[in-house]
Amino acid sequence: MSGWQRVGIVASILWFFAGGFIGNKLAIDDAGTRTSLWFDGCVAANKRQFGAYGPYEKVWTPCWNEHTSHFMKNAEGHWLFALAVALIPLPIAWLIGWLLIATTRWVARGFARTPA
């Protein structure tokens, strides 16, 4: 195995963990954003119904009681997204690397055959 192949393997392993972390963070952040949007809408609807300064237990409490369940629903599948971000780029990167090396070697062989 050449040194560049070993570098590729190490880089692939590092990307697997880094990509998984990045994918998981993106999915969880998106779930938080969607939950916050829902929560703001819930509070706004209750404020329209009970007034801007309505009782806390009627304006805020119902939304807080459902907040966790909405977040969990929005976060479903975050590990699958993390796995996709970790694995999908790997074969693409290896293919691009192979194409670059093969093309470079092909061009170099063409120059080596040229008579001086």
N, C-alpha and C positions, 0 to 999 in steps of 0.2 A: 504494500500500500504506500502510495507516495505521500510526501509531506502535506501537499495541498488537499488530498483526500482526508487526511487526519484532521486538518484544520476545518474542513467541511463538516466532518462528523461532530467535532467539538462545537462548532457554531450551531449545528442543527440541534444538539442537545440543549445548548444555552437558549436558543430560540424557543424550543418546546416549553421550557419553564417560563421564560419572559413573555412569550406570546400568550400562554395560558393565563398568566397574571393580568396582562393587558386586556385580553378578551373578557375575563371575569369582571375586571374593574369597569370596563365599558358597559357591560350588561347590567351590572348592579347600579351604576350611575344613571343609566337610562330608566331602570325601574324606579329609582328615587325621583327622577324628574317627572315621570308619568304619574307617580303617586302624589307628588306635590301639586301637580296641575289638577288632579282629581280633588285633592283636599281643599284647594283654593276654591274650586267650583262648588264643593259641598258647603263650605262656610258662607260663600256668597249667596247661595240659594237659601240657606237658613236665615241670613241677615235680611234678605228680601221678605221672607215670611214673617220673621219676628221683630224686624227693625234692626237698624245698624247697631244699636246698643241693647239688643235683646238679652235675655238671661243666658248666662254662660252654659248652663246645662241643656239649653235648647239650641243654641247656636253652635257651640264648639264641641261639646261632649259627644253628640252622635257621630261627628266626623272623626274624632279621635278614637272612638270605639271601633270604627271600621278601618282605620288607617293601616294597621298591621296586616290585616287580611288582604287589603288592596296591594300593599307592597309585596307580600308573598306571591300573590297571583301575578303581578307584573314581573317578578324576578324568576318565575318558573323558566327552566331551560337555560339558566345562566351558565351552568357547567358545560352544556352542549355548545353554546356559543364560544366559551373559552377554549374548548377542545378544537373547534373549527379554526379559530384564530391561530392556535398553536400548530395545527397539522397541515392546513391547506397551503400555506406558503412554502413548506419544505420541498415538496416535489417540484414546484415551480422554480424555486431557487436552484435546485440541483440541475434541472433541465437548462436553465439559463447559463449556469456555470459550465455545463458540458458543451453547450453550443458555442460559448465564447472560446473555450479551450480548443475544440475541434476546428473552429474557424481560424483561429490563430495558427494552429499547426498546419492547416491546409494552405494558408497564405505563405507561411514560412517554407513549406515544401516547394511551392511554386517559384520562390526566389532562389532556392538552393539549386534548382535544375537549370536556371538561366545561365547560358554560357557567357563568360566574361569577354 
